[in-house]
Amino acid sequence: MKDKMVGRLIKINGMAYAPTNEQGVVFLFGRLAERLGFTIEHIQTRFPDCTARREGGKCYIEFEYRASN
């Protein structure tokens, strides 16, 4: 098995390295959502990737590994 590529060290509770793909971004958001004030309602693979609530309002979130995407 090849070694997996890892991102830079970030030490977020439950995640040692920064994401290197979109699935990592989704996981990181899940780890930080409560701290950021989000309550996740639904996650899926088509647009929008996530439906959440923040301060009583509904949010539609699209996860991307690179901001240019």
mmJSON file of the N, C-alpha and C atoms, coordinates in Angstrom:
{"data_MODEL":{"atom_site":{
"group_PDB":["ATOM","ATOM","ATOM","ATOM","ATOM","ATOM","ATOM","ATOM","ATOM","ATOM","ATOM","ATOM","ATOM","ATOM","ATOM","ATOM","ATOM","ATOM","ATOM","ATOM","ATOM","ATOM","ATOM","ATOM","ATOM","ATOM","ATOM","ATOM","ATOM","ATOM","ATOM","ATOM","ATOM","ATOM","ATOM","ATOM","ATOM","ATOM","ATOM","ATOM","ATOM","ATOM","ATOM","ATOM","ATOM","ATOM","ATOM","ATOM","ATOM","ATOM","ATOM","ATOM","ATOM","ATOM","ATOM","ATOM","ATOM","ATOM","ATOM","ATOM","ATOM","ATOM","ATOM","ATOM","ATOM","ATOM","ATOM","ATOM","ATOM","ATOM","ATOM","ATOM","ATOM","ATOM","ATOM","ATOM","ATOM","ATOM","ATOM","ATOM","ATOM","ATOM","ATOM","ATOM","ATOM","ATOM","ATOM","ATOM","ATOM","ATOM","ATOM","ATOM","ATOM","ATOM","ATOM","ATOM","ATOM","ATOM","ATOM","ATOM","ATOM","ATOM","ATOM","ATOM","ATOM","ATOM","ATOM","ATOM","ATOM","ATOM","ATOM","ATOM","ATOM","ATOM","ATOM","ATOM","ATOM","ATOM","ATOM","ATOM","ATOM","ATOM","ATOM","ATOM","ATOM","ATOM","ATOM","ATOM","ATOM","ATOM","ATOM","ATOM","ATOM","ATOM","ATOM","ATOM","ATOM","ATOM","ATOM","ATOM","ATOM","ATOM","ATOM","ATOM","ATOM","ATOM","ATOM","ATOM","ATOM","ATOM","ATOM","ATOM","ATOM","ATOM","ATOM","ATOM","ATOM","ATOM","ATOM","ATOM","ATOM","ATOM","ATOM","ATOM","ATOM","ATOM","ATOM","ATOM","ATOM","ATOM","ATOM","ATOM","ATOM","ATOM","ATOM","ATOM","ATOM","ATOM","ATOM","ATOM","ATOM","ATOM","ATOM","ATOM","ATOM","ATOM","ATOM","ATOM","ATOM","ATOM","ATOM","ATOM","ATOM","ATOM","ATOM","ATOM","ATOM","ATOM","ATOM","ATOM","ATOM","ATOM","ATOM","ATOM","ATOM","ATOM","ATOM"],
"id":[1,2,3,4,5,6,7,8,9,10,11,12,13,14,15,16,17,18,19,20,21,22,23,24,25,26,27,28,29,30,31,32,33,34,35,36,37,38,39,40,41,42,43,44,45,46,47,48,49,50,51,52,53,54,55,56,57,58,59,60,61,62,63,64,65,66,67,68,69,70,71,72,73,74,75,76,77,78,79,80,81,82,83,84,85,86,87,88,89,90,91,92,93,94,95,96,97,98,99,100,101,102,103,104,105,106,107,108,109,110,111,112,113,114,115,116,117,118,119,120,121,122,123,124,125,126,127,128,129,130,131,132,133,134,135,136,137,138,139,140,141,142,143,144,145,146,147,148,149,150,151,152,153,154,155,156,157,158,159,160,161,162,163,164,165,166,167,168,169,170,171,172,173,174,175,176,177,178,179,180,181,182,183,184,185,186,187,188,189,190,191,192,193,194,195,196,197,198,199,200,201,202,203,204,205,206,207],
"type_symbol":["N","C","C","N","C","C","N","C","C","N","C","C","N","C","C","N","C","C","N","C","C","N","C","C","N","C","C","N","C","C","N","C","C","N","C","C","N","C","C","N","C","C","N","C","C","N","C","C","N","C","C","N","C","C","N","C","C","N","C","C","N","C","C","N","C","C","N","C","C","N","C","C","N","C","C","N","C","C","N","C","C","N","C","C","N","C","C","N","C","C","N","C","C","N","C","C","N","C","C","N","C","C","N","C","C","N","C","C","N","C","C","N","C","C","N","C","C","N","C","C","N","C","C","N","C","C","N","C","C","N","C","C","N","C","C","N","C","C","N","C","C","N","C","C","N","C","C","N","C","C","N","C","C","N","C","C","N","C","C","N","C","C","N","C","C","N","C","C","N","C","C","N","C","C","N","C","C","N","C","C","N","C","C","N","C","C","N","C","C","N","C","C","N","C","C","N","C","C","N","C","C","N","C","C","N","C","C"],
"label_atom_id":["N","CA","C","N","CA","C","N","CA","C","N","CA","C","N","CA","C","N","CA","C","N","CA","C","N","CA","C","N","CA","C","N","CA","C","N","CA","C","N","CA","C","N","CA","C","N","CA","C","N","CA","C","N","CA","C","N","CA","C","N","CA","C","N","CA","C","N","CA","C","N","CA","C","N","CA","C","N","CA","C","N","CA","C","N","CA","C","N","CA","C","N","CA","C","N","CA","C","N","CA","C","N","CA","C","N","CA","C","N","CA","C","N","CA","C","N","CA","C","N","CA","C","N","CA","C","N","CA","C","N","CA","C","N","CA","C","N","CA","C","N","CA","C","N","CA","C","N","CA","C","N","CA","C","N","CA","C","N","CA","C","N","CA","C","N","CA","C","N","CA","C","N","CA","C","N","CA","C","N","CA","C","N","CA","C","N","CA","C","N","CA","C","N","CA","C","N","CA","C","N","CA","C","N","CA","C","N","CA","C","N","CA","C","N","CA","C","N","CA","C","N","CA","C","N","CA","C","N","CA","C","N","CA","C","N","CA","C","N","CA","C"],
"label_alt_id":[null,null,null,null,null,null,null,null,null,null,null,null,null,null,null,null,null,null,null,null,null,null,null,null,null,null,null,null,null,null,null,null,null,null,null,null,null,null,null,null,null,null,null,null,null,null,null,null,null,null,null,null,null,null,null,null,null,null,null,null,null,null,null,null,null,null,null,null,null,null,null,null,null,null,null,null,null,null,null,null,null,null,null,null,null,null,null,null,null,null,null,null,null,null,null,null,null,null,null,null,null,null,null,null,null,null,null,null,null,null,null,null,null,null,null,null,null,null,null,null,null,null,null,null,null,null,null,null,null,null,null,null,null,null,null,null,null,null,null,null,null,null,null,null,null,null,null,null,null,null,null,null,null,null,null,null,null,null,null,null,null,null,null,null,null,null,null,null,null,null,null,null,null,null,null,null,null,null,null,null,null,null,null,null,null,null,null,null,null,null,null,null,null,null,null,null,null,null,null,null,null,null,null,null,null,null,null],
"label_comp_id":["MET","MET","MET","LYS","LYS","LYS","ASP","ASP","ASP","LYS","LYS","LYS","MET","MET","MET","VAL","VAL","VAL","GLY","GLY","GLY","ARG","ARG","ARG","LEU","LEU","LEU","ILE","ILE","ILE","LYS","LYS","LYS","ILE","ILE","ILE","ASN","ASN","ASN","GLY","GLY","GLY","MET","MET","MET","ALA","ALA","ALA","TYR","TYR","TYR","ALA","ALA","ALA","PRO","PRO","PRO","THR","THR","THR","ASN","ASN","ASN","GLU","GLU","GLU","GLN","GLN","GLN","GLY","GLY","GLY","VAL","VAL","VAL","VAL","VAL","VAL","PHE","PHE","PHE","LEU","LEU","LEU","PHE","PHE","PHE","GLY","GLY","GLY","ARG","ARG","ARG","LEU","LEU","LEU","ALA","ALA","ALA","GLU","GLU","GLU","ARG","ARG","ARG","LEU","LEU","LEU","GLY","GLY","GLY","PHE","PHE","PHE","THR","THR","THR","ILE","ILE","ILE","GLU","GLU","GLU","HIS","HIS","HIS","ILE","ILE","ILE","GLN","GLN","GLN","THR","THR","THR","ARG","ARG","ARG","PHE","PHE","PHE","PRO","PRO","PRO","ASP","ASP","ASP","CYS","CYS","CYS","THR","THR","THR","ALA","ALA","ALA","ARG","ARG","ARG","ARG","ARG","ARG","GLU","GLU","GLU","GLY","GLY","GLY","GLY","GLY","GLY","LYS","LYS","LYS","CYS","CYS","CYS","TYR","TYR","TYR","ILE","ILE","ILE","GLU","GLU","GLU","PHE","PHE","PHE","GLU","GLU","GLU","TYR","TYR","TYR","ARG","ARG","ARG","ALA","ALA","ALA","SER","SER","SER","ASN","ASN","ASN"],
"label_asym_id":["A","A","A","A","A","A","A","A","A","A","A","A","A","A","A","A","A","A","A","A","A","A","A","A","A","A","A","A","A","A","A","A","A","A","A","A","A","A","A","A","A","A","A","A","A","A","A","A","A","A","A","A","A","A","A","A","A","A","A","A","A","A","A","A","A","A","A","A","A","A","A","A","A","A","A","A","A","A","A","A","A","A","A","A","A","A","A","A","A","A","A","A","A","A","A","A","A","A","A","A","A","A","A","A","A","A","A","A","A","A","A","A","A","A","A","A","A","A","A","A","A","A","A","A","A","A","A","A","A","A","A","A","A","A","A","A","A","A","A","A","A","A","A","A","A","A","A","A","A","A","A","A","A","A","A","A","A","A","A","A","A","A","A","A","A","A","A","A","A","A","A","A","A","A","A","A","A","A","A","A","A","A","A","A","A","A","A","A","A","A","A","A","A","A","A","A","A","A","A","A","A","A","A","A","A","A","A"],
"label_entity_id":["1","1","1","1","1","1","1","1","1","1","1","1","1","1","1","1","1","1","1","1","1","1","1","1","1","1","1","1","1","1","1","1","1","1","1","1","1","1","1","1","1","1","1","1","1","1","1","1","1","1","1","1","1","1","1","1","1","1","1","1","1","1","1","1","1","1","1","1","1","1","1","1","1","1","1","1","1","1","1","1","1","1","1","1","1","1","1","1","1","1","1","1","1","1","1","1","1","1","1","1","1","1","1","1","1","1","1","1","1","1","1","1","1","1","1","1","1","1","1","1","1","1","1","1","1","1","1","1","1","1","1","1","1","1","1","1","1","1","1","1","1","1","1","1","1","1","1","1","1","1","1","1","1","1","1","1","1","1","1","1","1","1","1","1","1","1","1","1","1","1","1","1","1","1","1","1","1","1","1","1","1","1","1","1","1","1","1","1","1","1","1","1","1","1","1","1","1","1","1","1","1","1","1","1","1","1","1"],
"label_seq_id":[1,1,1,2,2,2,3,3,3,4,4,4,5,5,5,6,6,6,7,7,7,8,8,8,9,9,9,10,10,10,11,11,11,12,12,12,13,13,13,14,14,14,15,15,15,16,16,16,17,17,17,18,18,18,19,19,19,20,20,20,21,21,21,22,22,22,23,23,23,24,24,24,25,25,25,26,26,26,27,27,27,28,28,28,29,29,29,30,30,30,31,31,31,32,32,32,33,33,33,34,34,34,35,35,35,36,36,36,37,37,37,38,38,38,39,39,39,40,40,40,41,41,41,42,42,42,43,43,43,44,44,44,45,45,45,46,46,46,47,47,47,48,48,48,49,49,49,50,50,50,51,51,51,52,52,52,53,53,53,54,54,54,55,55,55,56,56,56,57,57,57,58,58,58,59,59,59,60,60,60,61,61,61,62,62,62,63,63,63,64,64,64,65,65,65,66,66,66,67,67,67,68,68,68,69,69,69],
"pdbx_PDB_ins_code":[null,null,null,null,null,null,null,null,null,null,null,null,null,null,null,null,null,null,null,null,null,null,null,null,null,null,null,null,null,null,null,null,null,null,null,null,null,null,null,null,null,null,null,null,null,null,null,null,null,null,null,null,null,null,null,null,null,null,null,null,null,null,null,null,null,null,null,null,null,null,null,null,null,null,null,null,null,null,null,null,null,null,null,null,null,null,null,null,null,null,null,null,null,null,null,null,null,null,null,null,null,null,null,null,null,null,null,null,null,null,null,null,null,null,null,null,null,null,null,null,null,null,null,null,null,null,null,null,null,null,null,null,null,null,null,null,null,null,null,null,null,null,null,null,null,null,null,null,null,null,null,null,null,null,null,null,null,null,null,null,null,null,null,null,null,null,null,null,null,null,null,null,null,null,null,null,null,null,null,null,null,null,null,null,null,null,null,null,null,null,null,null,null,null,null,null,null,null,null,null,null,null,null,null,null,null,null],
"Cartn_x":[0.849,0.0,0.895,0.599,1.362,1.064,2.077,1.846,0.86,-0.042,-1.031,-0.407,-0.783,-0.323,-1.065,-0.364,-1.0,-0.719,-1.615,-1.444,-0.557,-0.505,0.324,-0.309,0.487,0.035,-0.924,-2.138,-3.089,-3.555,-3.515,-3.882,-5.285,-6.251,-7.65,-8.107,-8.883,-9.33,-9.911,-9.258,-9.718,-9.14,-8.288,-7.7,-6.294,-5.287,-3.897,-3.383,-3.864,-3.326,-4.418,-4.052,-4.983,-5.48,-6.691,-7.233,-6.377,-6.412,-5.729,-6.718,-8.016,-9.061,-10.405,-11.437,-12.746,-13.352,-13.154,-13.692,-13.071,-11.806,-11.154,-11.754,-12.128,-12.775,-14.124,-14.878,-16.171,-15.967,-14.995,-14.722,-14.305,-13.42,-12.968,-14.134,-15.014,-16.19,-17.038,-17.201,-17.955,-17.336,-16.02,-15.322,-15.505,-15.581,-15.61,-17.003,-17.992,-19.314,-19.89,-19.885,-20.464,-19.712,-18.395,-17.575,-17.861,-18.201,-18.508,-19.972,-20.761,-22.154,-23.134,-22.706,-23.57,-24.196,-25.438,-26.084,-26.344,-25.696,-25.819,-27.142,-27.883,-29.153,-29.025,-28.204,-28.136,-26.845,-26.211,-25.032,-25.287,-24.905,-25.108,-23.999,-23.981,-22.918,-23.272,-24.519,-24.896,-25.144,-25.276,-25.465,-26.814,-26.887,-25.755,-25.219,-23.924,-23.313,-23.86,-24.238,-24.663,-25.767,-26.733,-27.749,-27.562,-27.469,-27.227,-28.005,-28.002,-28.597,-27.538,-27.632,-26.729,-27.497,-27.533,-28.264,-29.703,-30.312,-31.704,-31.967,-30.977,-31.155,-30.637,-31.243,-30.825,-29.645,-28.65,-27.447,-27.283,-26.927,-26.603,-25.114,-24.412,-22.951,-22.457,-21.501,-20.867,-19.4,-18.947,-17.569,-16.674,-15.515,-14.504,-13.137,-12.259,-10.883,-10.111,-10.309,-9.639,-10.674,-10.387,-11.345,-11.613,-10.68,-10.865,-11.935,-12.298,-13.319,-14.704],
"Cartn_y":[-1.182,0.0,1.246,2.187,3.434,4.297,5.095,6.074,7.113,7.531,8.549,9.926,10.844,12.218,12.887,13.636,14.368,15.847,16.67,18.111,18.561,19.865,20.402,20.064,20.035,19.733,20.822,20.457,21.463,21.206,19.95,19.605,20.074,19.96,20.181,18.935,19.071,17.919,16.853,15.702,14.614,14.611,15.57,15.633,16.22,15.426,15.849,16.727,16.466,17.154,17.844,18.912,19.657,18.77,19.03,18.23,18.319,17.233,17.211,16.923,16.879,16.655,17.13,17.102,17.624,16.833,15.526,14.732,15.154,15.522,16.029,17.353,18.203,19.484,19.238,18.268,17.927,17.451,16.577,16.072,17.206,18.085,19.206,20.117,20.405,21.214,20.536,19.229,18.494,18.62,18.626,18.775,20.188,21.208,22.603,23.236,22.557,23.156,23.755,23.005,23.513,24.745,24.703,25.838,27.083,26.872,27.972,28.401,27.72,28.1,27.436,26.393,25.695,24.461,24.178,22.91,22.263,21.154,20.476,19.729,19.946,19.251,18.099,18.28,17.272,17.436,16.306,16.316,15.334,15.722,14.866,15.103,14.321,14.449,15.384,15.835,16.792,18.163,19.181,20.554,20.7,21.394,21.832,20.661,20.687,19.586,19.48,20.607,20.622,21.654,21.288,22.228,22.33,23.547,23.76,24.987,25.187,26.388,27.108,28.435,29.276,30.522,30.802,31.953,31.965,30.779,30.664,30.665,31.001,31.046,29.791,29.438,28.269,28.637,27.748,27.953,26.789,27.096,26.084,26.167,25.068,25.068,24.131,24.612,23.808,23.671,22.457,22.217,22.134,22.737,22.663,22.557,21.777,21.684,22.945,23.443,24.664,25.749,26.933,28.05,28.42,28.152,28.476,27.599,26.495,25.6,26.112],
"Cartn_z":[0.0,0.0,0.0,-0.885,-0.949,0.271,0.664,1.728,1.239,2.105,1.762,1.921,1.024,1.128,2.286,3.098,4.189,4.036,4.575,4.561,5.705,5.874,6.965,8.311,9.346,10.699,11.178,11.613,12.097,13.524,13.985,15.358,15.749,14.851,15.201,15.94,16.987,17.756,16.823,16.756,15.915,14.515,14.192,12.845,12.957,12.609,12.781,11.643,10.408,9.24,8.44,7.76,6.913,5.772,5.29,4.191,2.928,2.155,0.862,-0.267,0.074,-0.926,-0.359,-1.193,-0.777,0.386,0.422,1.524,2.852,2.815,4.019,4.468,3.511,3.826,4.506,3.99,4.585,6.023,6.24,7.587,8.519,8.049,8.866,9.236,8.274,8.586,9.659,9.545,10.555,11.937,12.004,13.289,13.85,12.973,13.418,13.405,12.859,12.661,13.943,15.006,16.257,16.748,16.696,17.124,16.282,15.0,14.09,14.158,14.975,15.16,14.211,13.488,12.543,13.178,12.805,13.09,11.738,11.479,10.187,10.137,9.055,8.865,7.869,6.816,5.757,4.971,4.623,3.755,2.625,1.397,0.229,-0.774,-1.857,-2.855,-4.001,-4.079,-5.13,-4.503,-5.34,-4.855,-4.158,-3.054,-2.242,-1.424,-1.158,-0.409,1.005,1.585,2.981,3.188,3.995,4.465,5.975,6.464,7.884,8.352,9.645,10.221,11.044,10.997,11.79,12.174,13.448,13.975,13.478,13.399,12.996,11.509,10.707,9.259,8.577,7.473,6.707,5.817,5.753,4.944,3.981,2.754,1.758,1.512,1.742,1.717,0.624,-0.161,-1.188,-0.785,-0.551,-0.14,-1.37,-1.286,-2.341,-1.683,-2.277,-1.785,-2.15,-3.336,-3.786,-3.986,-3.491,-3.605,-5.063,-5.954,-7.363,-8.014,-7.37,-7.917,-7.549],
"occupancy":[1.0,1.0,1.0,1.0,1.0,1.0,1.0,1.0,1.0,1.0,1.0,1.0,1.0,1.0,1.0,1.0,1.0,1.0,1.0,1.0,1.0,1.0,1.0,1.0,1.0,1.0,1.0,1.0,1.0,1.0,1.0,1.0,1.0,1.0,1.0,1.0,1.0,1.0,1.0,1.0,1.0,1.0,1.0,1.0,1.0,1.0,1.0,1.0,1.0,1.0,1.0,1.0,1.0,1.0,1.0,1.0,1.0,1.0,1.0,1.0,1.0,1.0,1.0,1.0,1.0,1.0,1.0,1.0,1.0,1.0,1.0,1.0,1.0,1.0,1.0,1.0,1.0,1.0,1.0,1.0,1.0,1.0,1.0,1.0,1.0,1.0,1.0,1.0,1.0,1.0,1.0,1.0,1.0,1.0,1.0,1.0,1.0,1.0,1.0,1.0,1.0,1.0,1.0,1.0,1.0,1.0,1.0,1.0,1.0,1.0,1.0,1.0,1.0,1.0,1.0,1.0,1.0,1.0,1.0,1.0,1.0,1.0,1.0,1.0,1.0,1.0,1.0,1.0,1.0,1.0,1.0,1.0,1.0,1.0,1.0,1.0,1.0,1.0,1.0,1.0,1.0,1.0,1.0,1.0,1.0,1.0,1.0,1.0,1.0,1.0,1.0,1.0,1.0,1.0,1.0,1.0,1.0,1.0,1.0,1.0,1.0,1.0,1.0,1.0,1.0,1.0,1.0,1.0,1.0,1.0,1.0,1.0,1.0,1.0,1.0,1.0,1.0,1.0,1.0,1.0,1.0,1.0,1.0,1.0,1.0,1.0,1.0,1.0,1.0,1.0,1.0,1.0,1.0,1.0,1.0,1.0,1.0,1.0,1.0,1.0,1.0,1.0,1.0,1.0,1.0,1.0,1.0],
"B_iso_or_equiv":[0.0,0.0,0.0,0.0,0.0,0.0,0.0,0.0,0.0,0.0,0.0,0.0,0.0,0.0,0.0,0.0,0.0,0.0,0.0,0.0,0.0,0.0,0.0,0.0,0.0,0.0,0.0,0.0,0.0,0.0,0.0,0.0,0.0,0.0,0.0,0.0,0.0,0.0,0.0,0.0,0.0,0.0,0.0,0.0,0.0,0.0,0.0,0.0,0.0,0.0,0.0,0.0,0.0,0.0,0.0,0.0,0.0,0.0,0.0,0.0,0.0,0.0,0.0,0.0,0.0,0.0,0.0,0.0,0.0,0.0,0.0,0.0,0.0,0.0,0.0,0.0,0.0,0.0,0.0,0.0,0.0,0.0,0.0,0.0,0.0,0.0,0.0,0.0,0.0,0.0,0.0,0.0,0.0,0.0,0.0,0.0,0.0,0.0,0.0,0.0,0.0,0.0,0.0,0.0,0.0,0.0,0.0,0.0,0.0,0.0,0.0,0.0,0.0,0.0,0.0,0.0,0.0,0.0,0.0,0.0,0.0,0.0,0.0,0.0,0.0,0.0,0.0,0.0,0.0,0.0,0.0,0.0,0.0,0.0,0.0,0.0,0.0,0.0,0.0,0.0,0.0,0.0,0.0,0.0,0.0,0.0,0.0,0.0,0.0,0.0,0.0,0.0,0.0,0.0,0.0,0.0,0.0,0.0,0.0,0.0,0.0,0.0,0.0,0.0,0.0,0.0,0.0,0.0,0.0,0.0,0.0,0.0,0.0,0.0,0.0,0.0,0.0,0.0,0.0,0.0,0.0,0.0,0.0,0.0,0.0,0.0,0.0,0.0,0.0,0.0,0.0,0.0,0.0,0.0,0.0,0.0,0.0,0.0,0.0,0.0,0.0,0.0,0.0,0.0,0.0,0.0,0.0],
"pdbx_formal_charge":[null,null,null,null,null,null,null,null,null,null,null,null,null,null,null,null,null,null,null,null,null,null,null,null,null,null,null,null,null,null,null,null,null,null,null,null,null,null,null,null,null,null,null,null,null,null,null,null,null,null,null,null,null,null,null,null,null,null,null,null,null,null,null,null,null,null,null,null,null,null,null,null,null,null,null,null,null,null,null,null,null,null,null,null,null,null,null,null,null,null,null,null,null,null,null,null,null,null,null,null,null,null,null,null,null,null,null,null,null,null,null,null,null,null,null,null,null,null,null,null,null,null,null,null,null,null,null,null,null,null,null,null,null,null,null,null,null,null,null,null,null,null,null,null,null,null,null,null,null,null,null,null,null,null,null,null,null,null,null,null,null,null,null,null,null,null,null,null,null,null,null,null,null,null,null,null,null,null,null,null,null,null,null,null,null,null,null,null,null,null,null,null,null,null,null,null,null,null,null,null,null,null,null,null,null,null,null],
"auth_seq_id":[1,1,1,2,2,2,3,3,3,4,4,4,5,5,5,6,6,6,7,7,7,8,8,8,9,9,9,10,10,10,11,11,11,12,12,12,13,13,13,14,14,14,15,15,15,16,16,16,17,17,17,18,18,18,19,19,19,20,20,20,21,21,21,22,22,22,23,23,23,24,24,24,25,25,25,26,26,26,27,27,27,28,28,28,29,29,29,30,30,30,31,31,31,32,32,32,33,33,33,34,34,34,35,35,35,36,36,36,37,37,37,38,38,38,39,39,39,40,40,40,41,41,41,42,42,42,43,43,43,44,44,44,45,45,45,46,46,46,47,47,47,48,48,48,49,49,49,50,50,50,51,51,51,52,52,52,53,53,53,54,54,54,55,55,55,56,56,56,57,57,57,58,58,58,59,59,59,60,60,60,61,61,61,62,62,62,63,63,63,64,64,64,65,65,65,66,66,66,67,67,67,68,68,68,69,69,69],
"auth_comp_id":["MET","MET","MET","LYS","LYS","LYS","ASP","ASP","ASP","LYS","LYS","LYS","MET","MET","MET","VAL","VAL","VAL","GLY","GLY","GLY","ARG","ARG","ARG","LEU","LEU","LEU","ILE","ILE","ILE","LYS","LYS","LYS","ILE","ILE","ILE","ASN","ASN","ASN","GLY","GLY","GLY","MET","MET","MET","ALA","ALA","ALA","TYR","TYR","TYR","ALA","ALA","ALA","PRO","PRO","PRO","THR","THR","THR","ASN","ASN","ASN","GLU","GLU","GLU","GLN","GLN","GLN","GLY","GLY","GLY","VAL","VAL","VAL","VAL","VAL","VAL","PHE","PHE","PHE","LEU","LEU","LEU","PHE","PHE","PHE","GLY","GLY","GLY","ARG","ARG","ARG","LEU","LEU","LEU","ALA","ALA","ALA","GLU","GLU","GLU","ARG","ARG","ARG","LEU","LEU","LEU","GLY","GLY","GLY","PHE","PHE","PHE","THR","THR","THR","ILE","ILE","ILE","GLU","GLU","GLU","HIS","HIS","HIS","ILE","ILE","ILE","GLN","GLN","GLN","THR","THR","THR","ARG","ARG","ARG","PHE","PHE","PHE","PRO","PRO","PRO","ASP","ASP","ASP","CYS","CYS","CYS","THR","THR","THR","ALA","ALA","ALA","ARG","ARG","ARG","ARG","ARG","ARG","GLU","GLU","GLU","GLY","GLY","GLY","GLY","GLY","GLY","LYS","LYS","LYS","CYS","CYS","CYS","TYR","TYR","TYR","ILE","ILE","ILE","GLU","GLU","GLU","PHE","PHE","PHE","GLU","GLU","GLU","TYR","TYR","TYR","ARG","ARG","ARG","ALA","ALA","ALA","SER","SER","SER","ASN","ASN","ASN"],
"auth_asym_id":["A","A","A","A","A","A","A","A","A","A","A","A","A","A","A","A","A","A","A","A","A","A","A","A","A","A","A","A","A","A","A","A","A","A","A","A","A","A","A","A","A","A","A","A","A","A","A","A","A","A","A","A","A","A","A","A","A","A","A","A","A","A","A","A","A","A","A","A","A","A","A","A","A","A","A","A","A","A","A","A","A","A","A","A","A","A","A","A","A","A","A","A","A","A","A","A","A","A","A","A","A","A","A","A","A","A","A","A","A","A","A","A","A","A","A","A","A","A","A","A","A","A","A","A","A","A","A","A","A","A","A","A","A","A","A","A","A","A","A","A","A","A","A","A","A","A","A","A","A","A","A","A","A","A","A","A","A","A","A","A","A","A","A","A","A","A","A","A","A","A","A","A","A","A","A","A","A","A","A","A","A","A","A","A","A","A","A","A","A","A","A","A","A","A","A","A","A","A","A","A","A","A","A","A","A","A","A"],
"auth_atom_id":["N","CA","C","N","CA","C","N","CA","C","N","CA","C","N","CA","C","N","CA","C","N","CA","C","N","CA","C","N","CA","C","N","CA","C","N","CA","C","N","CA","C","N","CA","C","N","CA","C","N","CA","C","N","CA","C","N","CA","C","N","CA","C","N","CA","C","N","CA","C","N","CA","C","N","CA","C","N","CA","C","N","CA","C","N","CA","C","N","CA","C","N","CA","C","N","CA","C","N","CA","C","N","CA","C","N","CA","C","N","CA","C","N","CA","C","N","CA","C","N","CA","C","N","CA","C","N","CA","C","N","CA","C","N","CA","C","N","CA","C","N","CA","C","N","CA","C","N","CA","C","N","CA","C","N","CA","C","N","CA","C","N","CA","C","N","CA","C","N","CA","C","N","CA","C","N","CA","C","N","CA","C","N","CA","C","N","CA","C","N","CA","C","N","CA","C","N","CA","C","N","CA","C","N","CA","C","N","CA","C","N","CA","C","N","CA","C","N","CA","C","N","CA","C","N","CA","C","N","CA","C","N","CA","C","N","CA","C","N","CA","C"],
"pdbx_PDB_model_num":[1,1,1,1,1,1,1,1,1,1,1,1,1,1,1,1,1,1,1,1,1,1,1,1,1,1,1,1,1,1,1,1,1,1,1,1,1,1,1,1,1,1,1,1,1,1,1,1,1,1,1,1,1,1,1,1,1,1,1,1,1,1,1,1,1,1,1,1,1,1,1,1,1,1,1,1,1,1,1,1,1,1,1,1,1,1,1,1,1,1,1,1,1,1,1,1,1,1,1,1,1,1,1,1,1,1,1,1,1,1,1,1,1,1,1,1,1,1,1,1,1,1,1,1,1,1,1,1,1,1,1,1,1,1,1,1,1,1,1,1,1,1,1,1,1,1,1,1,1,1,1,1,1,1,1,1,1,1,1,1,1,1,1,1,1,1,1,1,1,1,1,1,1,1,1,1,1,1,1,1,1,1,1,1,1,1,1,1,1,1,1,1,1,1,1,1,1,1,1,1,1,1,1,1,1,1,1]
}}}
